[in-house]
Amino acid sequence: MWDGVDIRGYAAWSLMDNLEWTMGYSERFGLFYVNRSDPNLPRTPKKSVQHYSTIINCNGFISPGE
């Protein structure tokens, strides 16, 4: 607990890869790109994965140098 703030966890906003109600499946959200044309559904991390992992590793307090 820092500065009197009790943070117990983080959650990347995603609801089924954030199925956007107005866009259906035409917009892609989430931390990973899923190749839906491949039956194995391979997942490729997006740039946001690295940023989100930095936030997690720094316990939410990213130093300016990172």
Secondary structure in CASP SS format (residue, H / E / C, confidence):
PFRMAT SS
TARGET T0000
AUTHOR 0000-0000-0000
METHOD secondary structure of the structure
MODEL  1
M C 1.00
W E 1.00
D C 1.00
G C 1.00
V E 1.00
D C 1.00
I C 1.00
R C 1.00
G C 1.00
Y C 1.00
A C 1.00
A C 1.00
W C 1.00
S C 1.00
L C 1.00
M C 1.00
D C 1.00
N C 1.00
L C 1.00
E E 1.00
W C 1.00
T C 1.00
M C 1.00
G E 1.00
Y C 1.00
S C 1.00
E C 1.00
R C 1.00
F C 1.00
G C 1.00
L C 1.00
F E 1.00
Y E 1.00
V E 1.00
N C 1.00
R C 1.00
S C 1.00
D C 1.00
P C 1.00
N C 1.00
L C 1.00
P C 1.00
R E 1.00
T E 1.00
P E 1.00
K C 1.00
K H 1.00
S H 1.00
V H 1.00
Q H 1.00
H H 1.00
Y H 1.00
S H 1.00
T H 1.00
I H 1.00
I H 1.00
N H 1.00
C C 1.00
N C 1.00
G C 1.00
F C 1.00
I C 1.00
S C 1.00
P C 1.00
G C 1.00
E C 1.00
END
